[in-house]
Amino acid sequence: MSRLLIGIVGGLALCGAVVGRAAAHPLTPALLDLEERADGVTAVTWKTSASQIAGVVLTPRLPAGCVRDGAPTEALSDAGGAVVARWTVRCGAGGLVGQEVAIDGLPDSKTDALLRISLADGRLVQGILRPDAPGLVVPAQPTRLDVLRDYGRLGIEHILSGPDHLLFVFGLLLLVATTRALVRTITAFTVGHSITLSLAALGYARVPSGLIEVLIALSVFVLAVDLAQPGDPSETVLGRRPWVMAALFGLLHGLGFAGALREAGLPEHDIPAALLSFNVGIEIGQLAFVGVILLLRRASRPLLAGSPGWLEPAPVYAMGSVAALWVIERSLALL
């Protein structure tokens, strides 16, 4: 009954997180990259999802003093899910500092945009533009508070928008039976993904993102297969040492988390703060998900009393089926 309770309320919480995220932000974030050069030219790279909401067009809005050089070039990215346009502009002697850069159409797009600006003097300015704040005035130097806030929020959004990561955490809840074991297992998962996240974000670990996505889906499937074994989950291969398994698979998931961080980039002047904040954001989102499942389990226990025994393995089979589908889809995408 405990597994069924966790499965049902966990499934509801997972669906709520994914569906809620899809309703608010169904598309991957756009990316606006501006690179100032010493000759006064600014190179513009504009990356958007190939799928857009009907009637919504996202357009970068640069300062009025920026004059475009020629027409932009467009190409479909290697991932097949984004369109990348590139062009150059001249923004005068003052450059971009003190000027507003914005994305027109963002309030209606239900997505965010990552902004990365490399200034001519070597400084890096980064931010996240949102529907309620589609513009940013380029500061001379981003404050540490800005870095902590933006990267912490990015970490929370990334974990809550990643159903594969959440489904793995959901599997850990099904695997362990006691609070002590759960704390040890979740902590081990945190340590594992924190290590590889930091190494990959700093450029010390490079693995193709497509392969990582396949392996992450495979980790969820392996956990589901182990959970499907008859008997006490704590006596299965993974259940005997759940914290060891969680740490090892955490190393893999950390490489997946690093993909979002590489996309946003790290502020050159405050890399430790950005890494720490992003990691903390991931943990906040992860713990919030676990907390919601445990609270819903307690609230729903009276409603599920006396449910038929054949429902007990249903959450595990559903988890394994979804994970298997992900493995197939992501493997085919590599070919």
LUMMIFI-6222 format. One line per field, with one value per residue (C-alpha): residue number from 1; residue in three letters; z, y, x. Coordinates in nm, 3 decimals, m for minus. Each point is the difference from the previous one (the first is absolute). Example, Ala and Ser with C-alpha at 12.3 -4.5 7.8 and 13.67 -1.06 7.14 Angstrom:
BEGIN
k = c(1:2)
r = c(ALA:SER)
zz = c(0.780:m0.066)
yy = c(m0.450:0.344)
xx = c(1.230:0.137)
END
This chain:
BEGIN
k = c(1:2:3:4:5:6:7:8:9:10:11:12:13:14:15:16:17:18:19:20:21:22:23:24:25:26:27:28:29:30:31:32:33:34:35:36:37:38:39:40:41:42:43:44:45:46:47:48:49:50:51:52:53:54:55:56:57:58:59:60:61:62:63:64:65:66:67:68:69:70:71:72:73:74:75:76:77:78:79:80:81:82:83:84:85:86:87:88:89:90:91:92:93:94:95:96:97:98:99:100:101:102:103:104:105:106:107:108:109:110:111:112:113:114:115:116:117:118:119:120:121:122:123:124:125:126:127:128:129:130:131:132:133:134:135:136:137:138:139:140:141:142:143:144:145:146:147:148:149:150:151:152:153:154:155:156:157:158:159:160:161:162:163:164:165:166:167:168:169:170:171:172:173:174:175:176:177:178:179:180:181:182:183:184:185:186:187:188:189:190:191:192:193:194:195:196:197:198:199:200:201:202:203:204:205:206:207:208:209:210:211:212:213:214:215:216:217:218:219:220:221:222:223:224:225:226:227:228:229:230:231:232:233:234:235:236:237:238:239:240:241:242:243:244:245:246:247:248:249:250:251:252:253:254:255:256:257:258:259:260:261:262:263:264:265:266:267:268:269:270:271:272:273:274:275:276:277:278:279:280:281:282:283:284:285:286:287:288:289:290:291:292:293:294:295:296:297:298:299:300:301:302:303:304:305:306:307:308:309:310:311:312:313:314:315:316:317:318:319:320:321:322:323:324:325:326:327:328:329:330:331:332:333:334:335)
r = c(MET:SER:ARG:LEU:LEU:ILE:GLY:ILE:VAL:GLY:GLY:LEU:ALA:LEU:CYS:GLY:ALA:VAL:VAL:GLY:ARG:ALA:ALA:ALA:HIS:PRO:LEU:THR:PRO:ALA:LEU:LEU:ASP:LEU:GLU:GLU:ARG:ALA:ASP:GLY:VAL:THR:ALA:VAL:THR:TRP:LYS:THR:SER:ALA:SER:GLN:ILE:ALA:GLY:VAL:VAL:LEU:THR:PRO:ARG:LEU:PRO:ALA:GLY:CYS:VAL:ARG:ASP:GLY:ALA:PRO:THR:GLU:ALA:LEU:SER:ASP:ALA:GLY:GLY:ALA:VAL:VAL:ALA:ARG:TRP:THR:VAL:ARG:CYS:GLY:ALA:GLY:GLY:LEU:VAL:GLY:GLN:GLU:VAL:ALA:ILE:ASP:GLY:LEU:PRO:ASP:SER:LYS:THR:ASP:ALA:LEU:LEU:ARG:ILE:SER:LEU:ALA:ASP:GLY:ARG:LEU:VAL:GLN:GLY:ILE:LEU:ARG:PRO:ASP:ALA:PRO:GLY:LEU:VAL:VAL:PRO:ALA:GLN:PRO:THR:ARG:LEU:ASP:VAL:LEU:ARG:ASP:TYR:GLY:ARG:LEU:GLY:ILE:GLU:HIS:ILE:LEU:SER:GLY:PRO:ASP:HIS:LEU:LEU:PHE:VAL:PHE:GLY:LEU:LEU:LEU:LEU:VAL:ALA:THR:THR:ARG:ALA:LEU:VAL:ARG:THR:ILE:THR:ALA:PHE:THR:VAL:GLY:HIS:SER:ILE:THR:LEU:SER:LEU:ALA:ALA:LEU:GLY:TYR:ALA:ARG:VAL:PRO:SER:GLY:LEU:ILE:GLU:VAL:LEU:ILE:ALA:LEU:SER:VAL:PHE:VAL:LEU:ALA:VAL:ASP:LEU:ALA:GLN:PRO:GLY:ASP:PRO:SER:GLU:THR:VAL:LEU:GLY:ARG:ARG:PRO:TRP:VAL:MET:ALA:ALA:LEU:PHE:GLY:LEU:LEU:HIS:GLY:LEU:GLY:PHE:ALA:GLY:ALA:LEU:ARG:GLU:ALA:GLY:LEU:PRO:GLU:HIS:ASP:ILE:PRO:ALA:ALA:LEU:LEU:SER:PHE:ASN:VAL:GLY:ILE:GLU:ILE:GLY:GLN:LEU:ALA:PHE:VAL:GLY:VAL:ILE:LEU:LEU:LEU:ARG:ARG:ALA:SER:ARG:PRO:LEU:LEU:ALA:GLY:SER:PRO:GLY:TRP:LEU:GLU:PRO:ALA:PRO:VAL:TYR:ALA:MET:GLY:SER:VAL:ALA:ALA:LEU:TRP:VAL:ILE:GLU:ARG:SER:LEU:ALA:LEU:LEU)
zz = c(0.000:0.078:m0.350:m0.154:0.205:m0.103:m0.358:m0.031:0.179:m0.158:m0.343:0.073:0.124:m0.297:m0.245:0.178:m0.023:m0.366:m0.111:0.207:m0.151:m0.348:0.048:0.115:m0.211:m0.273:m0.214:0.063:0.094:m0.280:0.006:m0.097:m0.014:m0.063:m0.044:m0.016:m0.197:0.021:m0.345:0.120:m0.159:0.211:m0.115:0.069:0.035:0.044:0.078:0.027:0.011:m0.338:0.154:0.095:0.126:m0.293:m0.053:0.229:m0.150:0.222:m0.118:0.171:0.066:0.017:0.096:m0.253:m0.081:m0.127:m0.380:m0.170:m0.250:m0.269:0.024:0.261:m0.091:0.135:0.044:0.185:0.293:0.019:0.264:m0.254:0.252:m0.035:m0.261:0.027:m0.167:m0.011:m0.103:0.106:0.115:0.080:0.324:0.002:0.234:0.315:m0.077:0.192:0.357:0.151:m0.287:0.011:m0.187:m0.023:m0.175:m0.169:0.017:0.316:0.218:m0.229:m0.062:0.331:0.002:0.125:m0.185:0.107:m0.059:m0.028:m0.079:m0.045:0.030:m0.183:0.321:0.076:0.250:m0.029:0.077:0.025:0.092:m0.047:m0.177:0.094:m0.122:0.291:m0.049:m0.371:0.011:0.183:0.030:m0.053:0.322:0.026:0.235:0.109:0.378:0.189:0.116:m0.365:m0.069:0.304:m0.077:m0.372:0.019:0.301:m0.188:m0.308:0.210:0.146:m0.342:m0.156:0.250:0.002:m0.382:m0.027:0.029:m0.035:0.305:0.199:m0.099:0.127:0.335:0.002:m0.044:0.299:0.212:m0.109:0.073:0.361:0.288:0.288:0.047:0.091:m0.317:m0.207:0.141:m0.070:m0.352:m0.100:0.148:m0.199:m0.318:0.078:0.058:m0.322:m0.231:0.171:m0.085:m0.371:m0.035:0.122:m0.205:m0.320:0.048:0.046:m0.313:0.166:m0.110:m0.353:m0.111:m0.297:0.132:m0.214:0.151:0.351:m0.059:m0.110:0.306:0.237:m0.143:0.030:0.369:0.063:m0.185:0.195:0.326:m0.112:m0.093:0.343:0.169:m0.200:0.160:0.236:0.374:0.221:m0.203:0.260:m0.093:m0.371:m0.159:0.018:0.318:0.215:m0.046:m0.134:0.087:m0.205:m0.301:0.049:0.014:m0.316:m0.197:0.146:m0.180:m0.324:0.072:0.091:m0.358:m0.112:0.238:m0.137:m0.345:0.116:0.180:m0.308:m0.203:0.239:0.047:0.316:0.105:m0.033:0.312:0.225:m0.110:0.355:0.095:m0.319:0.042:0.365:m0.068:m0.291:0.213:0.290:m0.238:m0.121:0.359:0.093:m0.294:0.075:0.371:m0.083:m0.228:0.270:0.260:m0.216:m0.060:0.370:0.099:m0.265:0.107:0.356:m0.109:m0.239:0.225:0.126:m0.355:m0.121:0.291:m0.125:m0.361:m0.201:0.013:m0.377:0.009:0.210:m0.288:m0.237:0.080:m0.064:m0.333:m0.107:0.096:m0.196:m0.306:m0.016:0.051:m0.274:m0.238:0.080:m0.061:m0.343:m0.103:0.112:m0.155:m0.333:0.023:0.012:m0.332)
yy = c(0.000:0.238:m0.041:0.051:0.314:0.143:m0.103:0.166:0.322:0.008:m0.040:0.282:0.224:m0.086:0.066:0.324:0.114:m0.093:0.118:0.317:0.071:m0.075:0.237:0.279:m0.070:m0.260:0.101:m0.012:0.337:0.225:0.117:0.345:0.019:0.333:0.026:0.343:0.023:0.246:0.143:0.120:m0.288:m0.213:m0.357:m0.113:m0.364:m0.060:m0.354:m0.089:m0.316:m0.128:m0.032:0.323:0.093:0.102:0.374:0.063:0.120:0.055:0.280:0.140:0.373:0.162:0.364:0.257:0.096:m0.348:m0.022:m0.339:m0.105:m0.206:m0.264:m0.277:m0.358:m0.281:m0.371:m0.291:m0.107:m0.345:m0.101:0.060:0.185:0.356:0.268:0.206:0.341:0.202:0.357:0.298:0.352:0.320:0.169:0.300:0.092:m0.047:m0.362:m0.182:0.103:0.201:m0.091:m0.230:m0.330:m0.162:m0.272:0.117:m0.256:m0.163:0.090:m0.212:m0.284:m0.188:m0.061:0.162:0.129:m0.030:0.312:m0.016:0.307:m0.002:0.360:0.139:0.039:m0.372:0.009:m0.237:0.107:m0.261:m0.003:m0.176:0.195:m0.101:0.079:0.242:0.153:m0.025:0.254:0.059:0.312:m0.108:0.082:0.079:m0.295:m0.250:m0.018:m0.323:0.016:0.001:m0.308:m0.187:0.084:m0.078:m0.324:m0.124:0.053:m0.168:m0.306:m0.025:0.033:m0.255:m0.278:0.064:0.001:m0.327:m0.293:m0.253:0.137:0.021:m0.353:m0.129:0.174:m0.145:m0.346:0.062:0.066:m0.336:m0.177:0.105:m0.064:0.209:0.370:m0.063:m0.201:0.265:0.279:m0.200:m0.090:0.350:0.141:m0.249:0.096:0.367:m0.059:m0.198:0.250:0.296:m0.145:m0.055:0.317:0.207:m0.191:0.023:0.367:0.085:m0.194:m0.293:m0.260:m0.007:m0.259:0.042:0.128:m0.244:m0.298:0.136:0.034:m0.364:m0.117:0.206:m0.162:m0.338:0.068:0.055:m0.324:m0.201:0.132:m0.093:m0.353:m0.043:0.128:m0.247:m0.297:m0.196:0.032:0.276:0.285:0.026:m0.352:0.067:0.062:0.377:m0.003:m0.153:0.306:0.271:0.284:m0.156:m0.035:0.354:0.145:m0.181:0.094:0.350:0.036:m0.066:0.238:0.274:m0.004:0.055:0.294:0.152:0.029:0.278:0.174:m0.012:0.146:0.293:0.032:0.091:0.358:0.038:0.217:m0.219:m0.364:m0.150:0.197:m0.102:m0.368:0.001:0.183:m0.228:m0.307:0.138:0.075:m0.360:m0.125:0.234:m0.126:m0.362:0.027:0.185:m0.288:m0.258:0.204:0.028:m0.376:m0.081:0.248:m0.131:m0.358:0.080:0.182:m0.276:m0.302:m0.022:0.022:m0.296:m0.234:m0.336:0.047:m0.325:m0.160:m0.003:0.380:m0.022:m0.042:0.238:0.308:m0.195:m0.137:0.347:0.138:m0.271:0.043:0.374:m0.046:m0.266:0.235:0.272:m0.237:m0.094:0.357:0.144:m0.285:0.052:0.373:m0.083:m0.187)
xx = c(0.000:0.286:0.141:m0.341:m0.054:0.335:m0.063:m0.337:0.082:0.345:m0.152:m0.243:0.279:0.221:m0.282:m0.077:0.360:0.035:m0.344:0.026:0.339:m0.130:m0.290:0.226:0.310:m0.066:0.296:0.371:0.149:0.121:0.362:0.126:0.379:0.171:0.376:0.161:0.322:0.283:m0.083:m0.342:m0.193:m0.232:m0.068:m0.358:m0.106:m0.373:m0.116:m0.369:m0.208:m0.113:m0.349:m0.173:m0.343:m0.222:0.000:0.299:0.328:0.303:0.229:0.312:m0.023:0.342:0.070:m0.118:0.360:0.085:0.002:m0.014:0.269:m0.168:m0.271:0.004:0.087:m0.219:0.058:m0.160:0.215:0.159:m0.252:m0.276:m0.212:0.122:0.056:0.318:0.033:0.323:0.077:0.213:m0.083:0.188:m0.105:0.233:0.283:m0.208:m0.083:m0.271:0.079:m0.284:m0.234:m0.303:m0.007:m0.343:m0.201:m0.320:m0.280:0.134:m0.304:m0.223:0.244:m0.028:0.373:0.320:0.304:0.361:0.208:0.379:0.206:0.378:0.116:0.300:0.202:m0.026:m0.286:m0.295:m0.357:m0.272:m0.364:m0.331:m0.275:m0.354:m0.351:m0.045:0.347:0.091:0.281:0.327:0.213:0.360:0.187:0.365:0.040:m0.268:m0.034:0.052:m0.362:m0.113:0.211:m0.129:m0.362:0.008:0.197:m0.193:m0.324:0.145:0.090:m0.351:m0.161:0.233:m0.070:m0.376:m0.012:0.197:m0.244:0.280:0.183:m0.322:m0.099:0.334:m0.053:m0.351:0.156:0.227:m0.308:m0.141:0.329:0.063:m0.235:0.131:0.062:0.365:0.060:m0.177:0.219:0.317:m0.113:m0.107:0.322:0.209:m0.184:0.067:0.371:0.030:m0.164:0.171:0.342:m0.058:m0.207:0.293:0.258:m0.206:m0.091:0.368:0.095:0.176:m0.256:m0.135:m0.255:m0.238:m0.333:m0.200:0.180:m0.049:m0.375:m0.017:0.196:m0.217:m0.313:0.172:0.076:m0.371:m0.082:0.260:m0.144:m0.352:0.112:0.156:m0.316:m0.210:0.173:m0.228:0.043:0.135:0.159:0.276:0.117:0.051:0.341:m0.038:m0.206:0.274:0.221:m0.230:0.236:0.281:m0.229:m0.135:0.352:0.111:m0.310:0.028:0.333:m0.186:m0.288:0.248:0.128:m0.359:m0.045:0.320:m0.157:m0.233:0.284:0.225:m0.287:m0.030:0.376:0.187:0.079:0.375:0.028:m0.214:0.021:m0.005:m0.313:m0.180:0.089:m0.102:m0.326:m0.095:0.072:m0.202:m0.286:0.000:m0.011:m0.284:m0.205:0.087:m0.087:m0.321:m0.102:0.079:m0.187:m0.311:m0.006:0.036:m0.271:m0.239:0.072:m0.098:m0.315:m0.112:0.065:m0.362:m0.135:0.207:m0.071:m0.125:0.112:0.053:0.344:0.048:0.034:0.317:0.252:m0.182:0.217:0.320:m0.125:m0.109:0.341:0.181:m0.222:0.060:0.374:0.017:m0.176:0.251:0.292:m0.139:m0.083:0.332:0.199:m0.172:0.074:0.373:m0.013)
END
